[in-house]
Amino acid sequence: MFRCLFLMHFCYIIYSKSIDRYYVGETDDFLRRLSEHNSGVFKGSYTKQANDWEEFLIIECNNRYEARKFESFIKRMKSKTFIQKLKSDKDLVRQIFANQISGA
């Protein structure tokens, strides 16, 4: 089956209170993906450590390519402080999108 890569995708950040950690990913169906993280579908994965993952931030992207670029950018920052700033500063999300994602 052919799947179009140009459908709306999301870069998402989820948070687990029990392990005080964030996880960054991309998907075209956030609710399905969150359920998968919490049910342990991804054996041996980072998110298997907890089952209380909750939405922290969802960033809408035009397609999978942009969502993966945003995901990579956030992961390269390796900073809990940076992730928290993304949620509190919507202009930062727009700036990153303009300078790093769509302008790259």
N, C-alpha and C positions, 0 to 999 in steps of 0.2 A: 504494500500500500504506500502511495506517495504522500508525504507529509510536507506541507509548505512551511518553510523556515521564516516566512515573513508575516506571521500572525503576531498579535500583541504578546509580549513576554514581560516577565517581571524579574527584577533583581530583588531578592528578599533577605531580610535579616531576622532571624528568630533568636529567642533568648530562653535559657533554662535557668530558673531560679535555684534549683537544687544543686547545680554545679557552677552557677554564676558564670556562665559562658554564652558567647554569641556564636551563631553559625550563619554564614553568608552563602546563598545559592541563587540559582535562576530556574524559572519554570514558566509554563504557560497556564498552569492551574495551581494557584497557591494553596487553596484549601485541601486539595488532594495531596499535595506535596507535604503540607504540615501534618496531615493524618499519617502519611507514610513515615515521617520522621518519628512521630510519637508512638507508632505501633511496632517499630523496630524492623521495618521492611529492609532497610539497608544494613545487612549483616556486616559486622566488622567496621562500620563507619564511625566517624566522630560523633554523630548524633545518637548513636546506640547507647551512649553513656547515660542518657536521661530519657524520660518519657513525659516531661512537663514542658516541652517546647511551646512557646507562644509567639505570636506575631510581635515584632518590634518595629519594623519598618518595611514598607513595600514601595518599590520605585518602579513606576510604569515605564516600559521601554517600547519602542516601535516594533522591534523584532528580536529574535534570539541573539543575533550578533551583538546588538547594543547591550542586551541584558548580560551577556557573558563578558563583554568588555567592562561593564560597570562592576560586575562581580569580581573580576580579576583586579581591578583598580582598588577596590575596598580591601581585598585580601592582601594585596601588596603593602598596604598601609600598616597592617599588623598592630592595630591600636584600638583598644576598647574606648579610649577617650575620643578618637576620631569617629568611631561608630556612633557614640552617644551624641556627638556634635552634629552628625548628619541628621539625626532626628530633630534636634532643637533648632537647626538653622536650615530652613528650606532653600534659602539663596545658595548655600553651599552645594546642595544637590544640583541646582540649575547650573552653577558655575562649572562643576565637574562634568556635567553632561555636555555643556557647550565647549569646554576646553579639551577634555580628555576623550569623550565618547564620540559625539557626532562630528567634531572637528578634526578627529584623528585620521 
